[in-house]
Amino acid sequence: MHAARETSQGPLKIKVSKFGSTQTLELAGELELATVPVLQEGLEAAQKDGAEVVVVDMSELEFIDSTGIALLIESDRRINEDGGRLLLIPSEAPAVARGLALTEL
């Protein structure tokens, strides 16, 4: 079964799609203090839905701050503890690539 839905909060848009046991969250815009809660809800919902693999596609993300990076690190830990995997598709935007490189995400 393949299902998709889209949500947005300010400068962040998230498209969520599910295919089998994989759930993908496609991010576009900016992931920062004000928008982190909407992604956090999406990641938690993916776990509750039983997703074994959660993909965060950041290819359309233009900016990420330390709260966004912290959320990804914490989500990776939590999903791995539950036996799942978090996979990241990086953005080539300099503001995102630099933050991911510094944290080795």
Secondary structure, DSSP 8 states (H G I E B T S, - for coil): -EEEEEEEETTEEEEEEEETTEEEEEEEEEESTTTHHHHHHHHHHHHHTT-SEEEEEEEEEEEE-HHHHHHHHHHHHHHHHTT-EEEEE---SHHHHHHHHHHT-
